[in-house]
Amino acid sequence: MAARVVLVAGFTHHDVADELWRASPESSLVRHDLSSLAEGVVRRWADGRLTVLELAHGCVSCTLRLDLVPLLEGLDGRVIVQLDPMLEPEAVCFALSETEVEVEAVVTVIDTTTWLEDATGADSLADRGMRAAEGDERTVAQVVVGQAEFADALVLTGPGDPVLTAVLDRLTPGAPRQLLPDLDVVALLGAVPATSRRGEIDDGFGSLLFGRPPLEPAHGVSVVHFTDRRPFHPMRLHNCIDVLLDGVVRVRGRVWVASQPEAALWVESAGAGLRVGNLGPWEGERDQEVVVITTSADAAGITAALRDALVTDEELGLIGELDFADPFADWHEESEL
């Protein structure tokens, strides 16, 4: 019987994984410590037994591929996995997607005293002394936002202020929440809705409004949902990127630029870090869809900036003849702008 995994993520110290393990007597508990990964060393505990692994290549994907995935494939029943703070659960679920291992739920612990500042800041993991490996240029915001966004359930270290609550309502709609001091892990997992993600990887071509978040503003927090059938002018889109970073928690967008009519590009940001990737060829009709969660940015201004970045009617009529300067032309699998 394949393992059923509960992943526990979070950028703070906590004992949520232990609580889940104690509530499920037949379960196994796995932890990873990646603090020495840059030196090629990973420490892993499985039911209290320490294994020190030396990897030829100190990287997150190597750790998942060479250690965590084979370990979980060899277990059965429920397994509680406490992820290292530097790990994003989506990457783990992607690594497990080709296996028989079932992701029962992703639980993320939110430090209500630091999360919002981290999610809107510019610090890199390296700035905090937490870089997982050489070349790891992720920001703290990318990690904490990714951990929260991919969660099926949230555990909050304490009561959040109204702004944090409004952000989480829009970033992780439908995910049940409990406060850490009053945690009932059985009730928390039981409250995860049937429609929850449970490790499913989004291919980027479906609706980007996952879970039906509230669209009306609250406590200064807004959701911008931008759609259009016209392509973006590549230079004008590039020039409005700063508008998508200042006062913004999250951007997720499937975009069409006029210089690359066959490619669906993916734009994603958290805090001051923005990534651009390629989803592959378009499936069906081409269109734009960009979702932005703001805290202090002007939602109407973001909509106007995106609309101004579209090609004009005149450019659209000459699109086959125009030679567009394209800062997105040299994309790799994933690149930072």
C-alpha positions in Angstrom: 0.0 0.0 0.0 1.4 3.4 -1.0 2.2 6.0 1.6 -0.3 8.8 2.4 1.8 11.9 3.2 0.9 14.9 5.2 3.5 17.6 4.4 4.1 20.3 7.1 5.7 23.5 5.9 6.6 26.8 7.5 9.3 29.4 7.9 9.2 29.3 11.7 10.0 26.8 14.5 7.0 24.7 15.5 5.8 21.3 16.8 2.9 20.8 14.4 4.4 17.7 12.8 4.9 16.2 16.2 1.2 16.9 17.1 0.1 15.2 13.8 2.3 12.2 14.5 1.0 11.8 18.1 -2.5 12.0 16.8 -1.9 9.1 14.4 -0.2 6.3 16.4 0.6 4.1 13.4 2.2 7.0 11.4 5.8 7.6 10.6 7.6 11.0 11.1 10.2 12.2 8.8 12.3 15.4 9.1 14.9 17.0 6.9 17.6 19.6 7.9 19.0 21.3 4.8 21.1 23.9 6.7 24.3 22.2 5.4 23.0 21.4 1.9 25.4 23.9 0.3 28.3 21.7 1.6 26.5 18.6 0.2 25.3 17.3 3.6 21.6 16.6 4.5 20.4 15.3 7.8 17.3 13.3 7.9 15.4 11.8 10.8 12.9 9.0 10.3 11.0 8.1 13.5 13.9 9.5 15.5 16.7 7.7 13.7 19.3 10.1 12.2 20.8 9.5 8.8 23.5 11.9 7.5 23.6 11.9 3.7 26.4 13.2 1.5 25.2 14.3 -1.9 27.5 14.9 -4.9 25.4 17.9 -5.8 24.1 20.0 -3.0 20.7 21.2 -4.3 17.1 21.0 -3.3 16.0 19.0 -6.3 18.8 16.4 -5.7 17.7 16.0 -2.1 14.1 15.3 -3.2 15.0 13.0 -6.1 17.8 11.1 -4.3 16.5 10.9 -0.8 13.0 12.0 0.1 11.1 10.4 -2.9 12.8 6.9 -2.6 12.2 7.0 1.2 8.5 7.7 0.9 8.1 5.1 -1.9 9.5 2.6 0.6 7.0 3.4 3.3 3.3 2.7 3.7 0.5 4.1 5.8 0.4 7.7 6.9 3.7 9.6 6.9 4.1 13.0 8.5 6.9 14.9 6.7 8.2 18.1 8.4 9.8 20.1 5.6 12.9 22.2 6.1 11.9 25.9 6.3 13.7 26.5 3.0 11.5 24.0 1.2 8.3 24.9 -0.7 5.7 22.1 -0.7 4.9 22.6 -4.4 8.4 21.4 -5.3 8.0 18.3 -3.1 4.6 17.5 -4.6 6.0 17.9 -8.1 8.7 15.4 -7.2 6.1 13.0 -5.9 3.7 13.5 -8.8 5.1 10.5 -10.8 5.0 8.1 -7.9 2.2 6.2 -6.1 2.6 8.3 -3.0 -0.6 10.1 -2.1 -0.5 13.7 -0.7 -3.2 13.7 1.9 -2.7 17.3 2.8 -0.3 20.2 3.0 -0.3 22.0 6.3 1.6 25.3 6.5 2.5 27.1 9.8 2.2 30.9 9.6 4.2 33.1 12.0 1.7 35.9 12.4 4.3 38.3 13.8 6.6 38.1 10.7 4.8 36.6 7.8 3.4 39.7 6.2 6.7 41.6 6.4 8.5 38.6 5.0 5.9 38.3 2.2 6.3 41.8 1.0 10.1 42.2 1.6 13.1 42.0 -0.6 15.4 39.8 1.6 16.9 36.8 -0.2 17.5 33.5 1.6 21.2 34.3 1.4 20.6 37.6 3.3 19.2 35.5 6.2 22.0 33.0 6.0 19.6 30.3 4.7 20.6 29.7 1.1 19.9 26.1 0.3 22.8 25.8 -2.3 25.1 27.8 -4.4 23.1 29.6 -7.0 19.9 29.6 -4.8 18.6 33.1 -5.5 15.1 32.7 -4.0 13.8 35.5 -1.8 12.2 34.9 1.6 9.0 36.2 0.1 9.0 33.6 -2.6 9.3 30.9 0.0 6.8 32.1 2.6 4.2 33.0 0.0 4.7 29.7 -1.8 4.3 27.8 1.4 1.0 29.5 2.3 -0.5 29.5 -1.2 0.0 25.7 -1.7 -1.5 24.8 1.7 -4.7 22.9 2.3 -4.8 24.0 5.9 -3.1 26.7 7.9 -1.9 26.9 11.5 -1.3 30.4 12.8 1.1 31.0 15.7 -1.3 33.6 17.1 -4.2 35.9 16.1 -3.3 37.8 12.9 -4.1 41.4 12.3 -6.9 42.3 9.8 -4.5 42.9 6.9 -2.9 39.5 7.3 -6.3 37.8 7.5 -7.4 39.6 4.4 -4.3 38.5 2.5 -4.7 34.9 3.5 -8.4 34.9 2.6 -7.3 35.8 -1.0 -4.0 33.8 -1.2 -5.4 30.5 0.3 -9.2 30.7 0.1 -11.1 27.9 1.7 -8.2 26.5 3.7 -9.3 25.9 7.3 -7.2 27.7 10.0 -6.5 27.0 13.6 -4.4 28.9 16.2 -1.3 27.0 17.3 -2.1 27.2 21.1 -5.5 25.6 20.5 -4.5 23.2 17.8 -6.7 20.2 17.2 -4.9 18.4 14.3 -7.6 15.8 13.8 -10.3 18.5 13.4 -8.0 20.6 11.2 -7.4 17.8 8.7 -11.1 16.8 8.8 -12.0 20.4 7.8 -10.0 20.3 4.6 -12.6 20.6 1.8 -13.0 17.9 -0.8 -12.1 20.5 -3.5 -8.7 21.3 -1.9 -5.5 21.0 -4.0 -3.9 18.1 -2.0 -0.7 18.3 -3.8 -2.1 18.7 -7.3 0.2 20.7 -9.6 -1.4 23.4 -11.6 -0.3 23.5 -15.3 -1.0 27.2 -15.6 -3.7 26.9 -18.2 -6.7 26.7 -15.9 -8.4 29.6 -14.1 -5.8 31.4 -11.9 -8.5 32.3 -9.3 -8.1 29.0 -7.5 -10.6 28.5 -4.7 -12.8 31.5 -5.5 -11.1 34.1 -3.4 -13.1 37.2 -2.3 -12.7 39.9 -5.0 -13.9 42.9 -3.0 -11.3 45.0 -1.2 -10.8 44.6 2.6 -8.5 46.4 5.0 -6.5 47.8 2.0 -6.1 44.4 0.4 -7.3 44.0 -3.1 -7.4 41.4 -5.9 -6.7 42.5 -9.5 -8.0 40.0 -12.0 -6.9 41.1 -15.5 -8.0 39.4 -18.6 -7.8 40.3 -22.3 -7.7 38.8 -25.8 -5.0 41.1 -27.1 -1.3 40.3 -26.7 1.1 42.4 -24.7 3.7 44.6 -26.4 6.9 43.0 -24.9 8.7 46.2 -24.1 5.7 47.9 -22.6 5.0 44.8 -20.4 8.6 44.7 -19.3 8.5 48.4 -18.5 5.5 48.0 -16.2 7.0 45.2 -14.1 7.8 47.6 -11.2 4.1 48.2 -10.9 3.6 44.5 -10.2 6.1 44.5 -7.3 5.6 47.5 -5.1 2.9 47.0 -2.5 2.1 43.6 -3.9 2.1 40.2 -2.2 1.5 37.9 -5.2 1.4 38.0 -8.9 0.5 34.9 -11.0 0.0 35.4 -14.7 -0.4 33.5 -18.0 0.6 36.0 -20.6 0.9 36.3 -24.4 3.5 38.7 -25.9 3.2 39.7 -29.5 6.8 38.7 -30.3 6.2 35.1 -29.2 2.7 34.1 -30.5 3.1 30.4 -30.0 4.5 30.5 -26.4 2.4 30.9 -23.2 4.7 32.7 -20.8 4.3 32.4 -17.0 4.9 35.4 -14.7 5.1 35.0 -11.0 6.2 37.2 -8.2 6.2 37.4 -4.4 7.5 40.5 -2.7 10.3 42.0 -4.7 11.2 38.7 -6.5 9.8 38.0 -10.0 10.2 34.9 -12.1 9.4 34.4 -15.8 9.0 30.9 -17.3 7.5 29.2 -20.3 4.4 27.0 -20.0 4.8 25.7 -23.6 2.5 26.1 -26.6 -1.0 27.5 -26.1 -3.9 25.2 -25.5 -6.8 26.5 -27.4 -7.3 30.3 -27.8 -4.6 32.6 -26.5 -5.5 35.1 -23.8 -4.1 37.0 -20.9 -4.9 36.2 -17.3 -3.1 38.0 -14.5 -4.1 37.8 -10.8 -2.5 40.3 -8.4 -3.0 40.4 -4.6 -2.1 43.9 -3.3 -1.6 45.4 0.2 -0.8 49.0 -0.5 -0.7 49.3 -4.3 -3.4 51.0 -6.3 -5.4 48.2 -7.8 -6.9 50.6 -10.5 -3.4 51.7 -11.3 -2.2 48.1 -11.9 -5.1 47.4 -14.2 -4.4 50.6 -16.1 -0.7 49.8 -16.5 -1.5 46.3 -17.8 -4.0 47.6 -20.2 -1.6 50.2 -21.5 1.0 47.5 -22.1 -1.3 45.7 -24.6 -0.7 46.2 -28.3 -2.8 49.0 -29.8 -5.4 48.4 -32.5 -2.9 49.8 -35.1 -0.1 47.5 -33.9 -2.5 44.5 -33.9 -3.3 45.2 -37.5 0.4 45.2 -38.4 1.5 42.5 -36.0 2.8 40.2 -38.7 5.0 43.0 -40.1 6.4 44.5 -36.9 9.7 43.6 -35.4 9.3 43.8 -31.6 12.2 44.3 -29.3 11.7 41.5 -26.8 13.3 41.4 -23.4 11.5 38.0 -22.8 13.2 36.4 -25.8 16.1 34.8 -23.9 14.0 33.0 -21.3 15.3 29.7 -20.0 13.3 27.2 -18.1 12.9 29.8 -15.4 14.6 33.2 -15.2 14.7 36.1 -12.9 14.0 39.6 -14.2 
